[in-house]
């Protein structure tokens, strides 16, 4: 059998991301990381209090199907366990989903958005089309006209990096108008728990078996290093994905800490209050600085248009131990955009003061 490695590599465009390791300098605790848009409070206190108790699990093989975690996710989401898949981060689920369902489908992706949708779709043989829009709510006619039979439509809600939250009514219009076209709607809700109002479609899974929802404990509960994502879909979809995933894909410590995090709903309430207050502070303060324009955002991050080149700006800020996301790597954006996560007031104040000096 001849392996077409060159073609596989050609189809796979490695996505660029933010985070401390994107600098090539390695981890440095002195750097304030505004490029990583996780919970500004980090992980819940219950994680730290329980981690030592579960260290013995390091020597034990984890449950390959994450059954206890799925049971707690059922309580948390109201979705039956046979409609829940758990992954080693949300990205693993994106790739397994594309491997399972996109070999005979085209992908339609509104851009700018999270780049792993395109990377995973191309890797698994799907052709990809794009619709450039900064706000799906304002581009509904264009989007619906662009959708073809047997497509897979990827929507990030709220969208990364724009922070725009697509209204539930618009998402339902898309689902209703495309259902008879056998279109799969892949809805990424990894940031949905951090927004001010509930526009989630989890409760509509029973009505639309062509809907797949991606969630993560990375953003909402600050568990980026433990890598826990989960997907919600029809029984048939989940059955296929369960067969595709590798054995022991989620480690035992991650499963236990995921369960602890889900029980601490007060952590999310505190987080949403901070995001609302500090998001307003950041937007108001940065908008007053010459050369910077902040886009409206419902999420825990803000897209900023800068007169300065984004790569140069990132380097200048990094010298001050501040890391922002250079958005020139997002398809649909140029080198005049950066993204900053909303962090604590002390950290946000340092960012604002540093931008003023620049």
QUIWO-V839169 format. One line per field, one symbol per residue. phi: phi as a letter, one per 40 degrees, with the letter a starting at -180 (. if undefined). psi: psi as a letter, one per 30 degrees, with the letter a starting at -180 (. if undefined). burial: I if it has 24 or more other ideal C-beta (glycine too) atoms within 12 Angstrom, else O. A space follows every 50 residues. Layout:
phi->???
psi->???
burial->???
This chain:
phi->.ccccccccccbccccbcgdcccgcgcbcccccccbccdccgccdccccb cccbcccdcbccccbfccccccccccbgcdccbbbbbcgccdcdcccccc bbcbbcbbbcbcacccccccccdbgccbbbbcacacdcbddccccccbdg cbccbbbccbbcgccccdcccccccccbdccfccbcbcbcbccbccbcbc bdcbcccbccbbbbbaccccbgbdccgbbabbacdcdcdccccccccfcb cccccccccccccbcccccccccccccccccccccccccdgbbcccacbc abcbcbccdcccccccccccgbbbccccccchbbcbbbbbccbccccccc cccccccc
psi->kkkieeeeeefjjkkklalefffgflkjffkjjffjilkffallefeeff eefgfffegkkljfgheeeeeeeeeefgkleggkkklileeeeeeeeeee fgfglkkkjklkakffeeeeeeeggkkklljjkfjeefgeeeeeffklkg ljkkkkjlkjgfgkjkkeeeeeeeeeffefghkkjjjjhfgffglfljgl gefgeffjggkkkklkfeeeghheffijllkkaleeeeeeeefellkhfk leeeeeeeeeeffiffeeeeeeeeeeefeeeeeeeeffkkgkkkkkkfag lkkkkkfkkeeeeeeeeefghkkljjgffkkflahgklkklkaleeeeee eeeeeee.
burial->OOOOOOOOOOOOOOIIIIIIOIIOOOOOOOIIIIIIIIIIIIIIOIIOOO IOOIOOOOOOOIIOIIOIIIOIIIOIIOIOIOIIIIIIIIIIIIIIIIII IIOOIIIIIIIIIIIIIIIIIIIIOIOIIIIOIIIIIOIIOOIIOIIOOO IIIIIIIIIIIIIIIIIIOIIIOIIOOIOOOOIIIIIIIIIIIIIIOOII IIOIIOOIOIIIIIIIIIIIIIIIIIIIIIIIIIOOIIOOIIOIIOOOII IIIIIIIIIIIIIIOOIIOOIIOIIIOIIOIIIOIIOOIOOIOIIOIIII IIIIIIOIOIIOIIOOIIOOOIIIIIIIIIIIIOOOIIIIIIIIOOIIOI IIOIIOOI
